[in-house]
């Protein structure tokens, strides 16, 4: 048990720098995109385009998260039913916190008028097909691609950063692009929204749910 949770703590520590870098790159791209729209007097168009992009990156985030979570679980325990359950629950809850709740709460704490929007409820047709595709992809990737969970986790972190930023821009918090005092608070919201839920999804959930006796049997010579 100590080894299991010690590994989880180590992984959280190792993934923090990648989260910071991914968030910085995402913020730079979002700032450039947003300021171009604001400077040209197209604030309404910014909201429309940001929401369209959010509804592209959020399903992609769901898919990558499901791939990472399912593939890591499947790597250590070959139970199809449990892998599907872990892949689904390990994606739905953390991704909800990452893409909706953390940005929403962070924006509200900074005094912004935020709208709570959850695709799981409002657009299930965008959510569940990509969840299923990610779970299937997790099985396939673990069998075909060495270290697939590492690749999918890296892509997951970047896409999650973009999705969280797009939520802020789409549902009430664009002030960080014009007020330098709000840049760091916005950055902090994105880092927390990515680092904690994504590591929970990709690392904690699979590591905590794998049955050690089954894992040992799977890797026994």
C-alpha positions as CSV (number, residue, x, y, z in Angstrom):
1,X,0.0,0.0,0.0
2,X,2.8,2.4,0.8
3,X,4.4,1.6,-2.5
4,X,1.2,2.3,-4.3
5,X,0.5,5.6,-2.7
6,X,4.2,6.6,-2.8
7,X,4.1,6.1,-6.5
8,X,1.0,8.2,-6.9
9,X,2.7,11.1,-4.9
10,X,5.8,10.8,-7.0
11,X,3.8,10.9,-10.2
12,X,1.9,14.0,-9.1
13,X,5.3,15.7,-8.4
14,X,6.8,14.7,-11.8
15,X,3.8,15.8,-13.8
16,X,3.5,19.3,-12.2
17,X,6.2,20.9,-14.5
18,X,4.5,19.4,-17.6
19,X,1.2,20.9,-16.4
20,X,2.8,24.4,-16.0
21,X,4.4,24.3,-19.4
22,X,1.3,23.0,-21.1
23,X,-0.8,25.7,-19.4
24,X,1.7,28.5,-20.4
25,X,1.5,27.4,-24.1
26,X,-2.3,27.2,-24.0
27,X,-2.5,30.6,-22.4
28,X,-0.2,32.2,-24.9
29,X,-2.3,30.8,-27.8
30,X,-5.6,31.7,-26.1
31,X,-4.4,35.2,-25.4
32,X,-3.3,35.8,-29.0
33,X,-6.6,34.5,-30.3
34,X,-8.7,36.4,-27.8
35,X,-6.9,39.8,-28.1
36,X,-7.2,39.7,-31.9
37,X,-10.9,39.4,-31.6
38,X,-11.2,42.1,-28.8
39,X,-9.0,44.6,-30.6
40,X,-11.1,44.3,-33.7
41,X,-14.2,45.0,-31.7
42,X,-15.6,41.5,-32.1
43,X,-16.2,40.6,-28.5
44,X,-19.5,38.8,-29.4
45,X,-17.7,36.8,-32.0
46,X,-15.1,35.8,-29.4
47,X,-17.7,34.2,-27.3
48,X,-19.2,32.3,-30.3
49,X,-15.8,31.1,-31.5
50,X,-14.6,30.2,-28.0
51,X,-17.7,28.1,-27.4
52,X,-17.3,26.3,-30.7
53,X,-13.7,25.5,-29.9
54,X,-14.6,24.5,-26.4
55,X,-17.1,22.0,-27.8
56,X,-14.3,20.6,-29.9
57,X,-11.6,20.4,-27.3
58,X,-13.8,19.1,-24.5
59,X,-14.8,15.9,-26.3
60,X,-11.2,15.5,-27.4
61,X,-10.2,15.8,-23.7
62,X,-12.8,13.2,-22.8
63,X,-11.4,10.8,-25.4
64,X,-7.7,11.3,-24.4
65,X,-8.5,10.9,-20.7
66,X,-10.4,7.7,-21.3
67,X,-7.5,6.3,-23.4
68,X,-4.9,7.1,-20.6
69,X,-7.0,5.8,-17.8
70,X,-8.2,2.6,-19.5
71,X,-4.8,1.7,-21.0
72,X,-3.0,2.1,-17.7
73,X,-5.6,-0.1,-15.8
74,X,-5.6,-2.7,-18.7
75,X,-1.8,-2.8,-18.5
76,X,-1.9,-4.1,-15.0
77,X,-5.2,-6.0,-14.8
78,X,-6.9,-7.8,-17.6
79,X,-10.6,-7.5,-16.6
80,X,-12.6,-6.1,-19.4
81,X,-15.6,-5.1,-17.3
82,X,-13.6,-3.5,-14.5
83,X,-11.4,-1.7,-17.1
84,X,-14.6,-0.2,-18.8
85,X,-15.9,0.9,-15.4
86,X,-12.6,2.4,-14.3
87,X,-12.2,4.1,-17.7
88,X,-15.6,5.6,-17.6
89,X,-15.7,6.8,-13.9
90,X,-12.1,7.8,-14.0
91,X,-12.9,10.1,-17.0
92,X,-16.4,11.5,-16.2
93,X,-15.8,12.9,-12.7
94,X,-12.2,14.3,-13.1
95,X,-12.9,15.8,-16.6
96,X,-16.1,17.5,-15.1
97,X,-14.0,19.1,-12.4
98,X,-11.3,20.1,-14.9
99,X,-13.4,21.5,-17.7
100,X,-16.4,22.9,-15.8
101,X,-16.2,23.1,-12.0
102,X,-12.6,24.4,-11.4
103,X,-12.9,27.2,-14.1
104,X,-16.4,28.1,-12.9
105,X,-15.5,28.3,-9.2
106,X,-12.2,30.0,-10.0
107,X,-13.9,32.6,-12.1
108,X,-16.6,33.2,-9.4
109,X,-13.9,33.6,-6.7
110,X,-12.3,36.3,-8.8
111,X,-15.6,38.2,-9.0
112,X,-16.5,37.2,-12.6
113,X,-20.1,36.5,-13.6
114,X,-19.7,32.8,-14.7
115,X,-22.2,30.5,-16.4
116,X,-22.2,26.9,-15.4
117,X,-22.2,24.7,-18.5
118,X,-21.8,20.9,-18.4
119,X,-21.7,19.1,-21.7
120,X,-22.5,15.8,-19.8
121,X,-26.0,17.2,-19.2
122,X,-26.4,19.8,-22.0
123,X,-24.7,18.0,-24.9
124,X,-24.6,14.2,-24.1
125,X,-24.2,13.5,-27.8
126,X,-20.8,15.2,-27.6
127,X,-19.8,13.4,-24.5
128,X,-20.6,9.7,-24.5
129,X,-19.5,8.8,-28.0
130,X,-16.0,10.2,-27.3
131,X,-16.0,8.5,-23.9
132,X,-16.7,5.1,-25.6
133,X,-14.2,5.8,-28.3
134,X,-11.5,6.6,-25.7
135,X,-12.2,3.4,-23.7
136,X,-12.0,1.3,-26.8
137,X,-8.8,3.2,-27.8
138,X,-7.3,2.5,-24.4
139,X,-7.6,-1.3,-25.0
140,X,-6.2,-1.0,-28.5
141,X,-3.3,1.4,-27.6
142,X,-2.1,-0.7,-24.7
143,X,-1.8,-3.7,-26.9
144,X,-0.3,-2.0,-29.9
145,X,1.7,1.0,-28.6
146,X,4.5,0.8,-26.0
147,X,4.0,3.4,-23.3
148,X,0.7,4.5,-24.8
149,X,-0.5,5.8,-21.4
150,X,2.4,8.3,-21.3
151,X,1.7,9.7,-24.8
152,X,-2.0,10.0,-24.1
153,X,-1.4,11.6,-20.7
154,X,0.9,14.2,-22.3
155,X,-1.7,15.0,-25.0
156,X,-4.4,14.9,-22.3
157,X,-2.6,17.6,-20.2
158,X,-2.3,20.0,-23.1
159,X,-5.8,19.5,-24.4
160,X,-7.2,19.9,-20.9
161,X,-5.3,23.2,-20.5
162,X,-6.9,24.5,-23.7
163,X,-10.4,23.2,-22.7
164,X,-10.2,24.9,-19.3
165,X,-9.1,28.2,-20.8
166,X,-11.8,28.1,-23.5
167,X,-14.4,27.5,-20.8
168,X,-13.2,30.7,-19.0
169,X,-13.4,32.6,-22.2
170,X,-16.7,31.2,-23.3
171,X,-18.7,31.4,-20.0
172,X,-17.7,34.7,-18.4
173,X,-14.0,35.3,-17.8
174,X,-12.3,37.2,-20.6
175,X,-11.0,40.0,-18.4
176,X,-7.6,38.3,-17.9
177,X,-6.8,39.0,-21.6
178,X,-7.0,42.8,-21.0
179,X,-6.2,43.2,-17.3
180,X,-2.6,42.2,-16.5
181,X,-3.5,41.8,-12.8
182,X,-5.8,38.9,-13.7
183,X,-3.3,37.0,-15.8
184,X,-1.6,35.1,-13.0
185,X,-4.9,34.2,-11.2
186,X,-6.2,32.9,-14.5
187,X,-3.0,30.9,-15.0
188,X,-3.4,29.5,-11.4
189,X,-7.0,28.4,-12.1
190,X,-5.9,26.5,-15.3
191,X,-2.9,24.8,-13.6
192,X,-5.1,23.6,-10.7
193,X,-7.9,22.6,-13.1
194,X,-5.4,20.5,-15.1
195,X,-2.9,19.2,-12.7
196,X,-5.2,17.7,-10.0
197,X,-8.1,16.2,-12.0
198,X,-5.9,15.0,-14.9
199,X,-3.5,13.2,-12.5
200,X,-6.5,11.8,-10.6
201,X,-7.9,10.5,-13.9
202,X,-4.7,9.1,-15.4
203,X,-2.8,8.0,-12.4
204,X,-4.8,7.8,-9.1
205,X,-7.9,6.1,-10.3
206,X,-6.1,3.3,-12.2
207,X,-3.5,2.8,-9.5
208,X,-6.0,2.8,-6.7
209,X,-8.4,0.3,-8.4
210,X,-6.0,-2.3,-9.7
211,X,-6.1,-5.4,-7.6
212,X,-2.5,-6.2,-6.8
213,X,-3.0,-10.0,-6.8
214,X,-4.4,-9.8,-10.4
215,X,-1.6,-7.4,-11.4
216,X,1.0,-9.8,-10.1
217,X,-0.7,-12.7,-11.9
218,X,-0.8,-10.7,-15.2
219,X,2.9,-10.0,-15.1
220,X,4.0,-13.4,-13.7
221,X,6.5,-15.3,-15.9
